[in-house]
Amino acid sequence: MTASRRDHLVKTAVELFRRNGYHATGIEKILKESGVSKPTLYRHFSSKDELIIAALRAWDVESRGWLCGEMERRADTPRGRVLALFDALADWFQEPGFQGCMFINATVEFAEQDNPIHQAAAEHKRLFAHHVRTEVAAAGVSDPQEITEELMILMEGAIVTAHTSGRGDAARRARKMAEAILAGALD
């Protein structure tokens, strides 16, 4: 299997895991959708768990790149970029087939914090929080770590609310709270 076939397999797994979840997506479904044989799959991944981790890492690069890019594209100040995070989330929540966050879903399906899948999902959250913290610090907040943690709780809460209740306005509401948090931190 060439690198591009491996990438196709991972991309197929990402789409299926995003749409159906991890436990509900069997190897046979991945093989059928990707068009690869079982021996080929296991030549590159010793287990379904390894494929899940590869899918999470691939989706981390793509989704984090998109979200950071949207923050940058939508605003030209650090404070504006932080708030643009919630505008980007609002657009994502309106996409057809929105199924919540692949990383949150992974931490739910693989709940033990020492599970490598859980850890791969948590790493995505840490990397994105670092990006947000950089923007928060550049905005001039005196305690960027605390404010970043508050903003990340808002972001995660908006994602879960949009997914579990179908509330498309969750990001707009979280943005209002983020504005208040930033205003208080900058006073």
Secondary structure, DSSP 8 states (H G I E B T S, - for coil): --HHHHHHHHHHHHHHHHHH-STTS-HHHHHHHHT--HHHHHHH-SSHHHHHHHHHHHHHHHHHHHHHHHHHHH-SSHHHHHHHHHHHHHHHHTSTT----HHHHHHHHT--TTSHHHHHHHHHHHHHHHHHHHHHHHTT-S-HHHHHHHHHHHHHHHHHHHHHH--TTHHHHHHHHHHHHHHHHH-
